[in-house]
Amino acid sequence: MTQDITIERPQAHPGIVVIRMTRPDKKNAITRDMYGAMAVALGDANEDDAVQAVVLFGMPGCFSAGNDLADFLAISDDPDQARNVKAFLHQLASFGKPLLSGVDGVAIGIGTTINMHCDMTFATARTVFRTPFTDLAVVPEAASSLIAPRLMGQQRAFALLVAGLPFTAEDAREAGLVWKVVDEEGLETATLEAASQLAAKPRQALRLSRQLLRGESHDIRDRMDEEMKLFIECLRSDEASALYESFLDKKR
């Protein structure tokens, strides 16, 4: 486990679990340990009858800056190091209860694509979604290459995932990635209230209705695995090696 992920059960919102990324010094860049902790939290919530919905939060001004690059590069040397990432992604794909997110500020890479698995996402006006995969010499992840075209159409998906263009919160709302744009001060309240409203609905009808909308998860998991294979191949490429060596040199 890791201190960079906290699990909360707000007393004012019974039946709701909050998974919060708490690594502000690194703008919530996600490490393999953080992926592992979130995978366990989602798995536990899915199995706990007392839990009726899960909410994902980052910190004020930063949802997530994406993968921790230095940590993630270890995967290129040993693909088994990706097991926590894969476990988390598969939990997203198979999670059987309402999943919501509240996004404020920076949302890069997985900080964007994670929301494609959420049933409702609230974002603040200062939020910017960006997925610079090709700029980093890699490919899309989290089944975003499958979900994004379905969600927002081919051209918007290309602009986001391949061209790496930034989407404002309003752009994301128009594209179907965000449900509502709210004030910074009201983000957590709005997200938790929405989760509580869902938790108050008849459970079986809610579960079955959500399942009908989302369809089977096997194609999502298969695309996640295909993307992961290509992602690791790209990490091993000459262009990625040169790019990351230059990046890490600047950090030293």
C-alpha positions as CSV (number, residue, x, y, z in Angstrom):
1,M,0.0,0.0,0.0
2,T,1.0,3.6,-0.3
3,Q,0.3,6.9,1.6
4,D,-0.2,8.5,-1.8
5,I,-3.7,7.0,-2.0
6,T,-6.3,7.5,0.8
7,I,-9.6,5.7,1.2
8,E,-12.4,7.6,2.8
9,R,-16.0,6.8,3.8
10,P,-17.6,10.2,4.4
11,Q,-20.1,10.1,7.3
12,A,-22.4,12.5,5.5
13,H,-22.6,10.2,2.5
14,P,-23.2,6.6,3.8
15,G,-22.5,3.9,1.2
16,I,-19.9,6.0,-0.6
17,V,-16.2,5.3,-0.8
18,V,-13.8,8.0,-1.9
19,I,-10.5,7.0,-3.5
20,R,-8.2,10.1,-3.4
21,M,-4.8,10.6,-5.0
22,T,-2.7,12.5,-2.5
23,R,0.7,13.1,-4.0
24,P,0.6,16.9,-4.5
25,D,4.4,17.3,-4.6
26,K,4.5,15.3,-7.8
27,K,1.1,16.6,-9.1
28,N,-0.4,13.2,-8.4
29,A,1.8,11.4,-10.9
30,I,0.7,7.8,-10.5
31,T,3.3,5.2,-9.4
32,R,2.9,1.4,-9.7
33,D,2.2,1.3,-5.9
34,M,-0.6,3.8,-6.4
35,Y,-2.1,1.7,-9.1
36,G,-1.9,-1.3,-6.9
37,A,-3.6,0.5,-4.0
38,M,-6.4,1.8,-6.2
39,A,-6.9,-1.7,-7.7
40,V,-7.3,-3.1,-4.2
41,A,-9.7,-0.3,-3.2
42,L,-11.9,-0.9,-6.2
43,G,-11.9,-4.6,-5.7
44,D,-12.8,-4.3,-2.0
45,A,-15.6,-1.8,-2.9
46,N,-17.0,-4.0,-5.5
47,E,-17.3,-6.9,-3.1
48,D,-18.6,-4.9,-0.1
49,D,-22.4,-4.9,0.0
50,A,-22.3,-1.7,2.1
51,V,-20.6,0.2,-0.7
52,Q,-23.0,1.5,-3.3
53,A,-20.8,3.9,-5.3
54,V,-17.2,5.0,-5.5
55,V,-15.8,8.5,-6.2
56,L,-12.4,9.4,-7.5
57,F,-10.7,12.6,-6.4
58,G,-7.3,14.2,-6.8
59,M,-6.1,17.3,-5.0
60,P,-7.1,21.0,-5.4
61,G,-5.6,22.2,-8.7
62,C,-4.4,18.7,-9.7
63,F,-6.3,15.6,-10.5
64,S,-3.3,13.8,-11.9
65,A,-0.3,14.6,-14.1
66,G,-0.4,11.1,-15.5
67,N,2.1,8.3,-15.0
68,D,5.2,8.8,-13.0
69,L,7.7,8.5,-15.8
70,A,10.7,7.5,-13.9
71,D,8.7,4.8,-12.1
72,F,7.0,3.7,-15.2
73,L,10.2,3.3,-17.2
74,A,10.9,0.2,-15.1
75,I,8.2,-1.6,-17.0
76,S,10.2,-1.4,-20.2
77,D,12.9,-3.6,-18.6
78,D,10.5,-6.0,-16.9
79,P,6.9,-6.2,-18.2
80,D,5.9,-8.0,-15.0
81,Q,6.3,-4.7,-13.3
82,A,3.1,-3.7,-15.1
83,R,0.9,-6.1,-13.0
84,N,-0.4,-3.3,-10.7
85,V,-1.3,-1.1,-13.7
86,K,-3.1,-4.0,-15.4
87,A,-4.9,-4.9,-12.2
88,F,-6.2,-1.4,-11.8
89,L,-7.3,-1.1,-15.4
90,H,-9.1,-4.4,-15.3
91,Q,-10.9,-3.3,-12.1
92,L,-12.0,-0.2,-13.9
93,A,-13.4,-2.3,-16.8
94,S,-15.2,-4.8,-14.6
95,F,-16.4,-2.5,-11.7
96,G,-20.1,-3.2,-11.1
97,K,-21.2,-0.1,-9.2
98,P,-21.6,3.6,-10.0
99,L,-18.1,5.2,-10.4
100,L,-17.9,9.0,-10.4
101,S,-15.0,11.4,-10.5
102,G,-14.4,15.0,-9.5
103,V,-11.6,16.7,-11.5
104,D,-9.9,20.0,-10.8
105,G,-6.9,21.4,-12.6
106,V,-4.3,19.2,-14.2
107,A,-5.6,16.0,-15.9
108,I,-3.0,14.5,-18.1
109,G,-2.7,11.0,-19.7
110,I,-4.4,8.5,-17.3
111,G,-5.6,11.6,-15.5
112,T,-7.9,12.1,-18.5
113,T,-8.5,8.5,-19.7
114,I,-9.6,7.2,-16.2
115,N,-12.7,9.4,-16.5
116,M,-13.8,7.5,-19.6
117,H,-14.6,4.7,-17.2
118,C,-16.7,6.9,-14.9
119,D,-20.4,7.1,-15.1
120,M,-20.4,10.8,-14.2
121,T,-17.5,13.2,-14.1
122,F,-17.6,16.7,-12.6
123,A,-14.9,19.1,-13.6
124,T,-14.0,22.7,-12.7
125,A,-13.6,25.4,-15.3
126,R,-9.9,25.6,-14.8
127,T,-9.4,21.9,-15.6
128,V,-7.5,21.0,-18.8
129,F,-7.6,17.4,-20.1
130,R,-4.6,16.4,-22.3
131,T,-3.2,13.1,-23.4
132,P,0.3,13.6,-25.0
133,F,0.8,10.0,-25.8
134,T,2.5,10.4,-29.2
135,D,4.6,13.3,-27.8
136,L,5.9,10.8,-25.3
137,A,6.5,8.2,-28.0
138,V,3.9,5.9,-26.7
139,V,0.3,4.9,-27.5
140,P,-3.1,5.5,-25.8
141,E,-4.0,3.4,-22.7
142,A,-6.9,2.4,-20.5
143,A,-8.9,1.3,-23.5
144,S,-9.2,4.9,-24.5
145,S,-8.5,4.0,-28.2
146,L,-11.7,2.0,-28.1
147,I,-13.9,4.1,-25.7
148,A,-13.0,7.7,-27.0
149,P,-14.3,7.2,-30.6
150,R,-17.5,5.7,-29.2
151,L,-17.9,8.5,-26.7
152,M,-16.9,11.6,-28.7
153,G,-16.6,10.6,-32.3
154,Q,-13.5,9.8,-34.5
155,Q,-12.2,13.4,-35.0
156,R,-12.5,14.5,-31.4
157,A,-10.9,11.3,-30.3
158,F,-8.1,11.8,-32.7
159,A,-7.6,15.4,-31.6
160,L,-7.3,14.2,-28.0
161,L,-5.5,10.9,-28.2
162,V,-3.2,11.3,-31.3
163,A,-2.8,15.0,-31.9
164,G,-2.5,15.5,-28.1
165,L,-4.6,18.7,-28.2
166,P,-5.7,20.1,-24.8
167,F,-9.5,20.0,-24.0
168,T,-10.9,22.6,-21.7
169,A,-13.6,21.5,-19.2
170,E,-16.2,22.9,-21.6
171,D,-14.6,21.1,-24.6
172,A,-14.7,17.9,-22.5
173,R,-18.4,18.4,-21.5
174,E,-19.4,19.0,-25.2
175,A,-17.5,15.8,-26.1
176,G,-19.3,13.7,-23.5
177,L,-16.3,13.2,-21.2
178,V,-17.6,15.4,-18.5
179,W,-21.2,15.5,-17.1
180,K,-21.1,19.0,-15.5
181,V,-18.7,21.9,-15.1
182,V,-18.9,23.3,-11.6
183,D,-17.1,25.9,-9.3
184,E,-13.9,24.8,-7.6
185,E,-15.5,25.3,-4.2
186,G,-18.4,23.1,-5.1
187,L,-16.7,20.2,-6.9
188,E,-16.6,17.7,-4.1
189,T,-20.0,18.6,-2.8
190,A,-21.6,18.2,-6.3
191,T,-19.8,14.9,-7.0
192,L,-20.6,13.4,-3.6
193,E,-24.3,14.5,-3.8
194,A,-24.6,12.9,-7.2
195,A,-23.1,9.6,-5.8
196,S,-25.5,9.7,-2.8
197,Q,-28.5,10.2,-5.1
198,L,-27.4,7.1,-7.1
199,A,-26.8,5.2,-3.9
200,A,-30.4,5.9,-2.9
201,K,-31.9,4.2,-5.9
202,P,-33.1,0.6,-6.0
203,R,-29.9,-1.5,-6.2
204,Q,-30.8,-4.2,-8.7
205,A,-32.4,-1.8,-11.1
206,L,-29.4,0.5,-10.9
207,R,-27.0,-2.3,-11.4
208,L,-28.8,-3.8,-14.4
209,S,-29.4,-0.4,-16.0
210,R,-25.8,0.5,-15.7
211,Q,-24.8,-2.9,-17.2
212,L,-27.1,-2.4,-20.1
213,L,-25.5,1.0,-20.9
214,R,-21.9,-0.2,-20.6
215,G,-22.3,-3.6,-22.2
216,E,-19.9,-6.5,-21.8
217,S,-16.4,-5.6,-20.4
218,H,-14.4,-8.2,-22.2
219,D,-13.7,-6.0,-25.2
220,I,-12.6,-3.2,-22.9
221,R,-10.2,-5.6,-21.1
222,D,-8.9,-7.0,-24.4
223,R,-8.2,-3.5,-25.7
224,M,-6.5,-2.6,-22.5
225,D,-4.2,-5.6,-22.9
226,E,-3.5,-4.8,-26.5
227,E,-2.6,-1.2,-25.7
228,M,-0.4,-2.3,-22.8
229,K,1.6,-4.6,-25.1
230,L,2.1,-1.8,-27.7
231,F,2.8,0.7,-24.9
232,I,5.7,-1.4,-23.6
233,E,7.0,-2.0,-27.1
234,C,7.0,1.8,-27.6
235,L,8.8,2.3,-24.3
236,R,11.6,0.1,-25.6
237,S,11.9,2.0,-28.9
238,D,14.9,4.1,-29.9
239,E,12.8,7.2,-30.1
240,A,11.4,6.7,-26.6
241,S,14.8,5.9,-25.2
242,A,16.3,9.1,-26.6
243,L,13.3,11.2,-25.4
244,Y,13.3,9.9,-21.8
245,E,17.0,10.0,-21.5
246,S,16.9,13.7,-22.3
247,F,14.0,14.2,-19.9
248,L,15.7,12.4,-17.0
249,D,19.0,14.3,-17.7
250,K,17.1,17.6,-17.2
251,K,15.7,16.2,-13.9
252,R,19.1,15.3,-12.5
